[in-house]
Amino acid sequence: MLLEGKSAVIYGGGGAIGGAVARAFAREGARVFLAGRTQETLEVVARSIRETGGEVEVAVVDALEERAVDEHAERVAREAGGIDVSFNLITHPSVHGTPMVEMDLEDYAVSVTTAVRTTFLTARAAARHMIRRGSGVILFFGGSGDPMRDYYVGGTQAAFDALESMRRQLGVELGPHGIRTVTLKTGGVPESIPEGVEGREEIVERHIVGPTVLGRAATLQDVGSVAAFVASDRARTMTVATVNISCGALVD
């Protein structure tokens, strides 16, 4: 198994993408530590992992609170003997559908400030423990992309760009300690968009599937499988890098 003996912390582990990654990590032998703000959704994912024989722990953690993040990382490291993988997949608030010239400052900035704050806090907490062992992987999700005509995403892309800058800087600083930083870029995952969202079918067909070269988009299982590989020692040469799993929607 790719991650046998590894400990992995997943923030936002009760969400669609976080849950998919957690299940993939558990299938590959990792001991998974799910963190999030909603106990019920975390327990749903944890139950599915336990049913297949995986190891999982659940903790209610606000990944925007410095003390909560640091204390949780300390508990995980103490219990598991360290942290091998950290992946922040919490949902960033966003205001979509409004042109920037018509937006309030706070509506635009909320995506950026939330993404930067939570990613900095969780990456820093994990890195402090990884440095002691001389190894570890910090994964990021989103990545840079070109703006799409007639699709108003507010500060979302600015938030992803900020995380890419953070990922590169962390990668350079942490590389000498044996710690890798990698971003997964998908171009959108249809299954992660809840049913009932206004305009969902158009978003999926026009903006996610439509731009792909393969005529299909990444699935949740695809994201989990690639994340497990990138987190494993088989990808030990990959750092300060992005992994494009957009089915060709994003051209490198």
Backbone bond lengths (Angstrom), bond angles and torsions (degrees), N, CA, C in turn:
res aa  C-N    CA-C-N  psi(-1)  N-CA   C-N-CA  omega(-1)  CA-C   N-CA-C  phi
1 M - - - 1.460 - - 1.535 110.61 -
2 L 1.313 116.22 145.00 1.455 121.35 -172.78 1.521 113.71 -65.36
3 L 1.327 117.37 -34.37 1.465 120.53 -171.91 1.525 112.92 -119.84
4 E 1.296 116.96 24.03 1.463 120.50 -178.91 1.524 110.48 -59.29
5 G 1.330 115.15 128.99 1.456 120.49 179.12 1.513 114.60 84.06
6 K 1.333 117.37 -0.59 1.460 121.07 -178.67 1.531 110.47 -91.93
7 S 1.330 115.50 152.25 1.464 121.27 172.73 1.520 108.04 -112.42
8 A 1.327 116.33 133.41 1.458 120.90 -175.69 1.518 110.78 -132.19
9 V 1.329 115.99 128.36 1.458 121.82 176.17 1.522 108.06 -101.38
10 I 1.329 116.81 129.09 1.459 121.63 178.64 1.520 108.45 -124.44
11 Y 1.317 115.11 111.36 1.461 121.10 176.31 1.521 108.10 -85.22
12 G 1.327 116.49 136.74 1.455 119.51 -172.22 1.512 110.67 77.02
13 G 1.312 115.82 29.00 1.459 121.53 -175.74 1.509 114.95 -68.63
14 G 1.329 117.59 -10.27 1.454 120.23 178.00 1.512 113.43 -91.64
15 G 1.327 117.33 -5.47 1.453 121.07 -179.97 1.516 112.54 -83.03
16 A 1.317 115.88 176.22 1.463 120.34 -176.75 1.524 111.72 -61.76
17 I 1.323 116.94 -51.20 1.470 119.90 -178.20 1.518 110.47 -74.50
18 G 1.325 117.42 -43.50 1.457 119.91 178.19 1.514 112.17 -59.54
19 G 1.339 116.68 -40.65 1.457 120.32 178.10 1.509 112.58 -65.85
20 A 1.327 116.48 -39.85 1.468 120.31 179.29 1.522 110.99 -64.51
21 V 1.317 116.30 -41.51 1.463 120.26 178.27 1.523 110.32 -66.49
22 A 1.316 116.72 -42.20 1.467 120.83 179.90 1.527 111.06 -60.09
23 R 1.319 116.74 -44.12 1.465 120.34 -179.92 1.528 110.91 -64.95
24 A 1.315 116.47 -40.28 1.465 119.95 179.17 1.526 110.66 -65.39
25 F 1.319 116.86 -43.11 1.462 120.30 178.62 1.523 110.49 -61.22
26 A 1.327 116.05 -43.86 1.470 119.90 -179.42 1.523 110.89 -64.38
27 R 1.337 116.80 -40.86 1.473 120.01 178.21 1.521 111.37 -59.92
28 E 1.329 115.43 -31.25 1.461 119.98 -178.79 1.519 112.71 -90.97
29 G 1.335 116.52 11.39 1.456 120.18 170.92 1.510 117.00 98.68
30 A 1.330 118.45 0.34 1.462 120.27 -179.19 1.519 111.41 -74.75
31 R 1.296 115.73 150.91 1.460 121.67 167.79 1.515 105.99 -89.69
32 V 1.319 116.82 116.49 1.458 121.91 -169.57 1.534 110.87 -101.48
33 F 1.310 114.90 133.22 1.457 121.57 176.23 1.528 107.71 -114.39
34 L 1.320 115.72 106.88 1.456 121.71 -179.26 1.526 109.96 -87.54
35 A 1.334 115.59 132.38 1.459 120.20 177.82 1.519 109.24 -131.25
36 G 1.314 115.60 140.24 1.454 120.45 179.62 1.518 109.86 -177.37
37 R 1.319 115.35 179.77 1.468 119.38 -176.19 1.525 113.75 -93.34
38 T 1.341 117.20 -12.89 1.466 119.52 -175.18 1.526 110.61 -118.80
39 Q 1.300 116.22 109.67 1.461 121.81 -176.75 1.526 111.81 -57.23
40 E 1.331 116.77 -42.77 1.458 120.79 -173.68 1.521 112.39 -61.32
41 T 1.330 117.32 -46.94 1.463 119.78 -178.77 1.526 111.34 -69.07
42 L 1.314 116.72 -34.75 1.467 119.96 176.62 1.527 110.55 -63.58
43 E 1.331 115.87 -41.00 1.459 120.08 -177.91 1.526 111.87 -67.37
44 V 1.333 117.26 -32.33 1.470 120.14 176.85 1.525 109.88 -60.93
45 V 1.327 116.08 -46.65 1.470 119.97 179.28 1.523 110.17 -66.57
46 A 1.312 116.58 -43.64 1.466 120.48 -179.16 1.522 111.35 -60.37
47 R 1.322 116.31 -40.98 1.467 120.57 -179.38 1.535 110.59 -62.58
48 S 1.332 116.21 -41.81 1.465 119.02 -179.71 1.525 111.29 -66.46
49 I 1.312 116.89 -31.32 1.472 120.58 177.65 1.525 110.67 -72.22
50 R 1.316 116.08 -43.86 1.468 119.79 179.98 1.531 111.41 -64.15
51 E 1.317 115.83 -35.74 1.469 119.93 -179.51 1.526 112.78 -62.88
52 T 1.315 116.24 -23.81 1.470 120.40 178.61 1.530 111.69 -102.98
53 G 1.324 116.05 13.13 1.458 120.39 174.67 1.511 115.51 87.06
54 G 1.333 117.69 11.37 1.454 120.53 -179.05 1.510 113.05 -83.93
55 E 1.320 115.52 162.01 1.462 122.02 177.62 1.518 109.28 -99.71
56 V 1.328 117.33 128.15 1.456 120.41 -177.65 1.513 111.05 -151.56
57 E 1.310 115.60 142.86 1.458 122.58 174.91 1.529 107.58 -125.63
58 V 1.327 115.95 150.71 1.461 121.32 -176.78 1.519 109.65 -123.68
59 A 1.334 116.38 138.68 1.464 120.95 175.51 1.523 109.54 -144.95
60 V 1.325 115.05 135.92 1.464 120.09 175.05 1.526 107.29 -82.16
61 V 1.327 115.61 115.11 1.462 121.92 -176.39 1.525 108.82 -139.08
62 D 1.325 116.22 130.32 1.456 120.58 171.73 1.520 107.19 -87.83
63 A 1.328 116.58 107.87 1.464 121.27 -174.11 1.517 113.03 -74.43
64 L 1.319 117.22 6.57 1.463 121.30 173.65 1.532 111.69 -102.63
65 E 1.329 115.90 -3.87 1.454 120.91 -177.91 1.529 110.38 -103.99
66 E 1.305 116.52 118.36 1.460 122.23 -174.11 1.527 112.88 -56.59
67 R 1.308 117.03 -50.88 1.465 120.28 -177.06 1.517 111.36 -63.22
68 A 1.342 116.70 -42.12 1.462 120.47 -179.21 1.526 111.25 -62.36
69 V 1.317 116.36 -42.82 1.465 120.70 -179.67 1.521 110.48 -65.32
70 D 1.315 116.97 -47.09 1.467 120.22 -178.14 1.524 111.84 -63.83
71 E 1.315 116.61 -42.15 1.467 119.91 -178.98 1.525 111.10 -67.32
72 H 1.330 116.88 -38.59 1.461 119.63 178.66 1.520 110.56 -65.73
73 A 1.326 117.54 -44.41 1.468 120.78 178.89 1.525 110.84 -60.51
74 E 1.309 116.11 -38.62 1.466 120.47 178.36 1.525 110.46 -63.50
75 R 1.341 117.24 -42.69 1.463 120.66 178.95 1.522 111.44 -64.11
76 V 1.327 116.22 -43.50 1.463 119.89 179.78 1.519 110.80 -62.68
77 A 1.316 116.60 -47.30 1.463 120.60 -178.98 1.522 111.64 -62.05
78 R 1.317 116.19 -38.17 1.470 120.32 179.58 1.523 110.56 -68.63
79 E 1.322 116.43 -42.41 1.461 120.56 -176.32 1.526 112.08 -74.89
80 A 1.331 116.47 -39.60 1.465 120.54 -175.03 1.521 113.01 -96.07
81 G 1.325 116.79 -7.50 1.454 119.39 -177.42 1.514 113.17 85.92
82 G 1.330 117.07 6.31 1.455 121.22 179.48 1.515 110.07 149.00
83 I 1.330 116.20 177.69 1.462 122.60 175.52 1.521 107.85 -122.80
84 D 1.316 116.15 121.76 1.466 120.86 -179.44 1.521 112.67 -94.73
85 V 1.335 116.40 -35.35 1.467 120.77 -175.86 1.525 109.10 -138.29
86 S 1.325 115.75 138.74 1.458 121.09 173.98 1.517 108.53 -133.03
87 F 1.330 116.51 132.51 1.466 121.24 -177.62 1.524 107.82 -141.09
88 N 1.338 116.01 116.84 1.456 120.93 179.44 1.517 109.08 -96.30
89 L 1.329 116.71 114.56 1.459 122.39 -178.44 1.522 111.63 -127.03
90 I 1.335 116.47 28.92 1.455 118.14 178.48 1.528 109.04 -69.26
91 T 1.310 116.09 155.58 1.460 121.22 179.04 1.519 110.61 -77.92
92 H 1.325 115.86 131.38 1.461 120.20 176.32 1.525 108.91 -93.45
93 P 1.314 118.52 130.91 1.463 119.53 178.18 1.530 110.08 -61.70
94 S 1.303 116.79 146.19 1.466 119.63 -177.08 1.521 110.32 -151.05
95 V 1.305 114.84 151.47 1.457 122.15 173.45 1.522 106.66 -120.41
96 H 1.325 116.14 106.69 1.458 121.57 -178.15 1.524 110.33 -110.22
97 G 1.315 115.10 156.99 1.454 120.51 175.41 1.517 114.76 94.94
98 T 1.330 117.06 -4.03 1.456 121.42 179.88 1.527 110.10 -114.06
99 P 1.316 119.14 126.92 1.472 120.69 176.53 1.526 110.80 -57.36
100 M 1.317 117.07 146.21 1.459 120.96 -177.31 1.525 112.59 -57.03
101 V 1.342 117.05 -36.05 1.466 119.49 -177.04 1.521 112.14 -69.47
102 E 1.317 116.51 -11.95 1.460 120.35 179.58 1.528 112.46 -107.64
103 M 1.328 117.10 1.64 1.460 120.92 -175.29 1.516 112.53 -88.90
104 D 1.328 115.80 150.35 1.460 121.27 168.09 1.530 108.50 -76.30
105 L 1.322 115.15 151.83 1.463 119.90 -179.21 1.521 111.36 -55.62
106 E 1.326 117.29 -46.98 1.460 120.15 -175.69 1.522 111.60 -64.51
107 D 1.326 117.33 -35.58 1.468 120.16 178.45 1.523 111.17 -65.14
108 Y 1.322 116.54 -35.10 1.459 119.62 178.12 1.527 110.77 -75.34
109 A 1.327 116.35 -43.81 1.465 120.66 -171.49 1.522 114.15 -76.75
110 V 1.335 118.06 -21.18 1.460 119.77 -172.00 1.527 112.18 -60.27
111 S 1.334 117.51 -37.91 1.466 119.68 178.56 1.519 111.12 -63.47
112 V 1.323 115.77 -43.51 1.468 120.61 -176.43 1.516 111.11 -68.09
113 T 1.325 116.39 -49.97 1.465 119.26 -176.39 1.525 111.80 -64.30
114 T 1.328 116.77 -38.79 1.462 120.03 179.21 1.521 111.10 -67.16
115 A 1.327 116.92 -48.10 1.461 121.01 -178.08 1.519 111.69 -61.39
116 V 1.319 116.35 -45.40 1.466 120.09 -178.47 1.524 110.82 -66.54
117 R 1.312 116.99 -44.61 1.465 120.08 -177.52 1.527 111.95 -62.74
118 T 1.328 116.84 -52.71 1.463 118.93 -175.30 1.518 111.92 -67.95
119 T 1.311 117.32 -38.16 1.469 119.48 -178.76 1.520 110.90 -69.56
120 F 1.319 116.76 -40.64 1.463 119.52 176.71 1.521 110.89 -60.67
121 L 1.328 116.47 -47.73 1.464 120.00 -176.36 1.525 112.02 -63.00
122 T 1.330 116.98 -46.25 1.467 119.33 -176.37 1.528 112.11 -72.84
123 A 1.326 116.68 -37.51 1.471 119.32 178.16 1.521 110.45 -67.02
124 R 1.317 116.31 -42.94 1.464 119.43 179.16 1.518 111.61 -61.92
125 A 1.327 116.48 -44.20 1.461 120.20 -179.05 1.526 111.28 -61.03
126 A 1.332 116.19 -45.42 1.467 119.56 179.53 1.522 111.40 -66.27
127 A 1.335 116.10 -43.41 1.467 120.06 -176.15 1.523 112.11 -61.16
128 R 1.308 116.92 -36.95 1.459 119.75 -179.90 1.521 111.65 -60.03
129 H 1.323 116.45 -35.54 1.463 119.80 178.41 1.530 111.11 -82.43
130 M 1.327 117.12 -35.50 1.462 120.36 179.09 1.527 111.67 -64.74
131 I 1.323 116.95 -36.74 1.465 120.83 -179.49 1.525 110.84 -58.33
132 R 1.320 116.28 -37.71 1.468 120.24 -178.68 1.517 112.17 -63.31
133 R 1.352 116.63 -28.59 1.475 120.73 -177.35 1.525 111.93 -99.88
134 G 1.312 116.70 -12.37 1.456 120.32 179.12 1.514 114.05 75.79
135 S 1.342 116.99 26.20 1.460 119.90 178.94 1.527 109.55 -165.08
136 G 1.343 115.09 163.03 1.454 120.08 176.39 1.518 111.17 151.90
137 V 1.322 115.25 164.98 1.465 121.61 179.61 1.523 108.68 -135.19
138 I 1.326 116.17 127.82 1.465 121.78 174.38 1.526 106.94 -113.46
139 L 1.325 115.66 117.58 1.459 121.17 -177.42 1.526 110.78 -101.11
140 F 1.327 114.67 148.20 1.460 122.55 178.50 1.517 107.97 -125.62
141 F 1.339 116.18 160.10 1.462 119.86 -178.05 1.516 110.33 -134.73
142 G 1.312 116.59 133.95 1.463 120.40 176.05 1.507 111.44 128.62
143 G 1.311 116.32 -84.45 1.452 120.22 177.61 1.515 113.89 82.00
144 S 1.314 114.59 170.83 1.456 121.66 -179.31 1.518 110.94 -79.31
145 G 1.312 115.41 153.89 1.461 120.60 177.79 1.512 110.04 -160.54
146 D 1.317 116.25 161.25 1.454 120.25 179.06 1.522 110.84 -77.89
147 P 1.346 117.78 143.65 1.462 119.57 176.85 1.516 111.36 -65.54
148 M 1.331 115.44 148.63 1.461 121.15 -179.13 1.528 110.14 -106.53
149 R 1.306 116.56 136.41 1.454 121.40 -179.12 1.538 110.95 -63.67
150 D 1.318 115.33 139.19 1.471 122.35 177.53 1.533 112.70 62.29
151 Y 1.333 116.80 25.68 1.467 119.81 178.08 1.521 106.72 -133.14
152 Y 1.328 116.96 107.42 1.455 122.25 -171.40 1.531 109.96 -97.60
153 V 1.318 116.29 112.56 1.467 120.51 -173.76 1.529 113.05 -112.78
154 G 1.334 116.94 10.22 1.458 119.30 176.44 1.518 112.26 57.60
155 G 1.345 116.43 -128.72 1.460 121.06 -177.79 1.511 114.48 -92.56
156 T 1.332 117.92 7.18 1.467 120.05 -174.96 1.519 112.22 -60.38
157 Q 1.334 117.95 -48.49 1.459 119.21 -178.33 1.519 111.72 -68.97
158 A 1.330 116.55 -33.92 1.462 119.37 175.28 1.529 110.23 -62.16
159 A 1.337 116.32 -36.61 1.467 120.57 177.66 1.524 110.65 -64.44
160 F 1.339 116.84 -45.34 1.463 119.87 178.95 1.525 111.32 -62.83
161 D 1.327 116.60 -39.75 1.462 119.94 178.74 1.529 110.70 -63.55
162 A 1.333 116.24 -38.82 1.458 119.97 178.26 1.532 111.00 -63.54
163 L 1.337 116.21 -39.84 1.463 119.83 179.02 1.521 111.61 -66.83
164 E 1.334 116.75 -34.62 1.459 119.72 177.28 1.527 110.91 -64.33
165 S 1.320 116.03 -39.74 1.461 119.63 176.76 1.521 110.81 -63.90
166 M 1.327 116.41 -41.80 1.453 120.86 177.85 1.522 111.08 -63.57
167 R 1.330 115.78 -42.82 1.468 120.13 -179.18 1.526 111.41 -61.50
168 R 1.333 117.26 -42.47 1.460 120.29 179.84 1.525 111.39 -65.57
169 Q 1.328 116.57 -43.85 1.462 119.60 -179.49 1.526 110.94 -65.47
170 L 1.328 116.63 -43.72 1.458 119.57 177.74 1.521 111.22 -61.65
171 G 1.330 116.03 -41.85 1.459 119.74 -178.89 1.513 112.52 -59.08
172 V 1.328 115.88 -41.44 1.467 120.54 179.46 1.525 110.98 -67.85
173 E 1.334 115.88 -42.32 1.462 119.31 -178.03 1.526 112.92 -71.98
174 L 1.339 116.14 -35.29 1.466 119.84 -173.73 1.520 113.78 -93.18
175 G 1.328 116.96 -15.02 1.461 120.20 -179.84 1.523 114.14 -52.20
176 P 1.337 118.70 -45.42 1.463 119.67 179.42 1.528 113.79 -60.67
177 H 1.331 116.55 -16.75 1.468 121.11 178.10 1.536 111.85 -96.57
178 G 1.329 116.43 7.05 1.463 119.84 178.13 1.515 114.35 81.28
179 I 1.324 117.22 16.55 1.465 121.56 -176.60 1.521 109.66 -103.32
180 R 1.328 116.27 131.79 1.456 122.27 -178.56 1.532 111.25 -103.18
181 T 1.336 116.40 149.90 1.468 121.75 174.84 1.524 108.36 -130.70
182 V 1.331 116.12 126.84 1.466 121.33 -176.21 1.526 109.59 -141.71
183 T 1.335 116.06 139.76 1.460 122.13 176.54 1.519 110.53 -106.64
184 L 1.336 116.51 136.19 1.465 121.99 171.83 1.521 108.64 -97.94
185 K 1.333 116.72 124.60 1.464 122.67 179.89 1.523 108.59 -112.29
186 T 1.333 117.28 125.97 1.463 119.35 -175.80 1.522 114.70 -114.01
187 G 1.318 118.04 -27.33 1.455 119.49 -172.65 1.521 112.63 78.15
188 G 1.333 116.20 4.32 1.457 121.25 179.38 1.513 112.62 116.99
189 V 1.333 116.18 140.07 1.462 122.49 179.15 1.526 107.88 -122.65
190 P 1.335 118.58 105.29 1.467 120.91 -175.50 1.526 114.52 -51.72
191 E 1.328 117.79 -39.10 1.461 120.88 -177.42 1.522 112.96 -65.32
192 S 1.327 117.00 -18.48 1.458 120.44 -178.99 1.526 112.42 -83.29
193 I 1.336 117.36 -9.57 1.460 121.44 178.24 1.522 108.05 -91.32
194 P 1.322 118.69 115.64 1.473 121.01 -175.16 1.526 112.56 -59.90
195 E 1.308 115.17 144.67 1.458 120.01 173.02 1.527 108.68 -60.95
196 G 1.309 116.23 143.45 1.453 120.19 179.14 1.504 114.34 94.64
197 V 1.343 117.35 -10.29 1.461 119.90 175.80 1.527 109.03 -65.82
198 E 1.315 116.18 131.71 1.465 120.39 -177.58 1.526 111.08 -59.64
199 G 1.325 116.05 128.73 1.454 120.68 178.74 1.514 114.60 75.65
200 R 1.353 116.81 16.53 1.465 120.20 -175.14 1.531 112.38 -56.75
201 E 1.321 117.31 -47.27 1.462 120.40 -176.73 1.523 111.58 -61.73
202 E 1.324 116.65 -40.81 1.464 119.48 178.48 1.519 111.40 -66.94
203 I 1.335 116.35 -41.03 1.470 120.02 178.25 1.520 110.24 -58.87
204 V 1.338 116.07 -46.79 1.460 120.15 -178.00 1.520 111.66 -64.95
205 E 1.321 116.53 -51.42 1.462 120.03 -174.40 1.523 112.71 -72.15
206 R 1.316 116.79 -42.96 1.461 119.73 -174.27 1.517 113.44 -83.51
207 H 1.340 116.76 -42.41 1.454 119.73 -170.27 1.527 114.79 -103.97
208 I 1.323 117.67 -18.20 1.470 119.34 -179.58 1.523 111.37 -109.52
209 V 1.321 117.82 -56.94 1.471 120.91 -179.21 1.525 111.10 -77.95
210 G 1.329 116.46 -41.91 1.463 120.71 -175.69 1.515 115.17 -52.41
211 P 1.331 120.29 -45.53 1.464 120.97 -177.28 1.535 114.88 -76.61
212 T 1.336 118.44 -6.28 1.464 119.61 -175.18 1.524 111.92 -74.10
213 V 1.305 115.53 154.34 1.466 122.14 175.19 1.526 110.46 -80.12
214 L 1.313 116.54 -33.07 1.465 121.24 -175.87 1.519 113.31 -86.89
215 G 1.335 117.44 -8.23 1.452 119.85 -179.92 1.510 113.80 75.98
216 R 1.319 117.12 19.42 1.465 122.33 177.54 1.524 107.92 -155.42
217 A 1.308 116.28 161.31 1.460 121.04 -178.97 1.519 110.63 -110.05
218 A 1.318 115.48 166.33 1.458 120.37 176.77 1.522 110.27 -64.29
219 T 1.316 116.27 142.05 1.460 121.55 175.06 1.527 109.03 -96.77
220 L 1.313 115.34 168.69 1.462 119.31 175.54 1.522 110.98 -59.97
221 Q 1.322 116.74 -38.95 1.461 119.91 178.50 1.524 110.87 -64.36
222 D 1.340 116.57 -37.79 1.465 119.54 176.66 1.522 111.01 -59.32
223 V 1.328 115.73 -46.52 1.459 120.23 -178.42 1.529 110.51 -61.09
224 G 1.320 116.68 -45.62 1.453 120.37 -179.75 1.519 112.65 -62.75
225 S 1.323 116.28 -42.73 1.466 120.46 -178.16 1.525 111.70 -64.59
226 V 1.334 116.25 -43.75 1.463 119.71 179.84 1.529 110.43 -68.43
227 A 1.320 116.46 -40.99 1.464 119.80 178.97 1.527 110.90 -59.68
228 A 1.324 116.84 -41.20 1.464 120.44 179.57 1.523 110.98 -63.53
229 F 1.327 116.50 -41.24 1.461 119.27 178.46 1.527 111.19 -64.90
230 V 1.334 116.40 -47.09 1.462 120.10 -177.63 1.522 111.30 -63.41
231 A 1.326 116.88 -33.76 1.463 120.69 179.30 1.520 112.79 -75.34
232 S 1.320 116.93 -14.42 1.465 120.77 -174.74 1.530 112.08 -86.54
233 D 1.316 115.08 167.32 1.463 120.62 178.94 1.523 112.32 -69.16
234 R 1.314 117.92 -15.00 1.464 119.50 176.49 1.520 111.82 -68.08
235 A 1.327 115.66 -19.32 1.465 120.58 178.23 1.524 110.55 -105.75
236 R 1.311 117.39 27.27 1.469 121.56 -172.16 1.519 114.23 -64.71
237 T 1.343 117.72 -15.13 1.464 120.35 177.27 1.521 112.84 -90.49
238 M 1.311 117.53 -1.29 1.467 121.35 -176.22 1.527 110.41 -98.55
239 T 1.325 116.06 116.12 1.457 120.36 174.42 1.520 109.63 -158.44
240 V 1.337 115.44 162.38 1.464 122.17 -174.43 1.531 107.94 48.40
241 A 1.340 116.04 46.28 1.459 121.02 -170.75 1.515 111.20 -143.76
242 T 1.342 114.66 164.66 1.456 121.04 172.27 1.517 109.55 -115.41
243 V 1.314 115.80 149.43 1.460 122.48 175.19 1.521 107.15 -114.92
244 N 1.311 116.70 116.24 1.460 122.38 -174.39 1.520 109.25 -91.29
245 I 1.336 116.36 111.35 1.471 121.31 177.13 1.513 109.18 -122.70
246 S 1.356 115.21 41.80 1.454 121.66 -175.16 1.526 113.45 -93.78
247 C 1.332 118.07 6.60 1.460 121.88 -176.62 1.530 111.70 59.42
248 G 1.332 115.16 26.61 1.454 119.69 177.07 1.503 115.07 92.11
249 A 1.325 118.90 1.79 1.456 121.01 177.54 1.524 110.48 -67.97
250 L 1.326 115.79 -33.72 1.466 121.83 175.71 1.522 107.83 -107.42
251 V 1.305 116.85 120.72 1.459 121.04 -175.55 1.518 109.14 -100.74
252 D 1.317 116.94 122.05 1.468 121.72 -179.97 1.532 110.84 -78.31
